[in-house]
C-alpha cells in the first residue's frame, strides 16, 4: 500500500509531538537545549497545540512515521508568555532550568535573525528513528511546498543539523547565514527558498 500524506486535526498535538520528538532525538541543537527526548516531545506537543495546529498546518505520513509543522505567511512564531507557562514548567520539570534558559537564548537570537516580509515558515520536519531513507521527508516537503507555491510565497527554515542541509537544498532552499546562538551551542543554518 502506498504511503500518503494527511493534514492533522486540532486534537492531534500528541501525535505530531511524538513524531517530531522522536525524529529530533539526535539533533545537536535540540539535544543542547532539552537534554532528553521526553522534554522534546513535551515541547513539540505543547507548541503544536498552541500555535502550529490552530494557526498553521501540520502534516504526517498516514503510517505515522514522519511529520512536519508549518506556519503560513503572515503568522509569527510566537506564543504569548501568559499562554506558555506550561511549556516553561515542563521544560524545567524534564530538563531543569538550564533548558529554559537555553531555549530563551535560541528563541531570542532566531527572532532577531528572521527575515522581514511574508513567507511560510517550516518549523520542523522529520522521520522517526529507523525510517530514514524511505522517502517520507521528501513526501512531506513536496506536500508542504505545494501549499507554499499555491500562494506564490517564499519559505524559510532553521536547519539544526549539518547533514540535513543538502536535503533542504534539494528543494530549493539556500543557506543565508550560519548562526551560533551561544557558547557551546551547535550551529544553526538559516535557509531561504524564493517564491516560484
N, C-alpha and C positions, 0 to 999 in steps of 0.2 A: 504494500500500500504506500502511495506517495505521501510524503510529509507536506503539510500545508501550514500556512500562517493564519493566525486568527488574532483579532483585537480582544484585549481583556475588558471585562466589565468592571464597574466601580468597586465591587466587593472582592475582587481577586488580588488584593495587595499582598497577601501572604504568599501566593504562588509566584508572583514576579519577584518578590523579595528573596524567596528561597532560591530561585533560579539564578538571579544576579549575584546573590551572596555566595552561592556555590561556584559560579564561574569566575568570581574575583578572588577566590581563596589564595591564589599565588600571586596576586597583583602587588607589585612592590609598594606603591603609594598607599593603597588601602591597607596593606599589612602594617605600614608605618603608622597610619592613623589609628586603626581599630585593634590591631594586635591579634584578633581572633575572628573566626568565621561567624560565631554566634552574634557578635556585635555588628558585623557587616550585615547579616541577614535582618537584624532588627532595624538598622538604619535604613536599608533599602525598602523594607516593608512599610515603615512609617512615612518615608518620603513618597513612596508610590501612592499611599492613601491620601496624603495631604496635598500633593502637588501634581504628580505625573498622571495619575488616573483622572482626577477631576478637571485638570486644566490642559493636559497634554494627551498623549496616547501611548499605550504600552501594547506590544505585540509579542506573541510567543509562537513557537512551533507547536502544532497540535499534539505532539508527543511529549510536550512539556520539558524538553531538553535544552532549550535556548530561548532567550528573550531580549527585548530592547525597550528602553524608556526614552521618550521624546517630549520636547516642548515645541509648540508651533511658534511661528514668527509673532513677535509682539508680547509673548508671555515670558516674564523674567523668572530665573531660577531663584525664587525667594519664598521662604516660609516665614511668616511674621514670628517674632520672638514669643508672643503670647501663645502661639499655636505650635511651638517647637519644644516646650519644656519637657514633654515626654521623650522626645528624641534625645535631648541632653541627658535626662535621667537614665535612659537605657544605655547610653554610651558610658556614663560613669559606672553604672552597675556592672556592665560586661567587660569594660576595659580600663576603668579608672579615670581620674581627672586628666591624666596625660592625653587620653584620646580626645576629650572635649577641647582641650587647648590646641592640639594639633589640627583638629577639624576646623576650628575657628581661623587658625593661621592660613590654612589652604583656601578656605572659602573667601577670606578677605583678599588674598593675593589674586585669586582667579577672578573675583568680581571686578577688580581694578583692570585686569587684562582683557576682559570680554570686549569683543568688537562693538562698535557703535552700529546703530541701524537695526533693520529687521532681518531675522534669519531663524531657521529651525535649529534647535539645539539637541544633539544626541547626548544624553546624559550617560547612558550605559547600554552596552550590548555585549552579550556573552553566551557561551555554551557551557553546560555542566561538564565537570571533570569526567574524562572518559569518552566524551562525544566529540572532541575536537577533530577537525579534518573531515567531518561528514557533510560539510556544506551548509550547516544551519545558520552560521553567522552571515554568510553570503545571501541566503534566502531572506533573512531579516533585513539586511542592509538594502537589498533591492526593493523590498516591500516598503520600507520606510522612505527611501529616496524617491519612490514613485509618487508618494504623497507630497513630498517636498517639491518635486518637479511640477506637479499639478498646479501648485501655487506660484511657480516660477521664482522661488526664493533660494538664497544661498543656505548653506548648512555649516554648523560649527560643532566641534567636539574638543575634548581634552583627553589626549591619549596618555595613559599612565603606565604603559609597558612598551619598551622599545621594540620588542618583537612584533607588536601589532601595527606599527607604523606602515609597513608595506601593505597590509590588508586594507587599511583605510585609503592609502594611495591608489590602490586598485579600483576604488570607487570615486576617484576624482578629488579626494582631499589632499591638501598640501600643508606641510609644516610651515607655520608662520612665525613661531617662536618656541624656544625651549626655555622652560622655567624651572628653577629650583626654589621652591617656596620657603624652605627653612634649612638650617644646618642639619645635616644627616638625613634629610628627606630625599628620596629618589626623585629624579626629574619627571616633569610632565611636558608633553609636546602639544601645543595649541595648534589645531588643524582647521582649515577652511576649505570649503567647496563652493565654487562660484555657482550662481544660478545658471541653469541651462535653458 
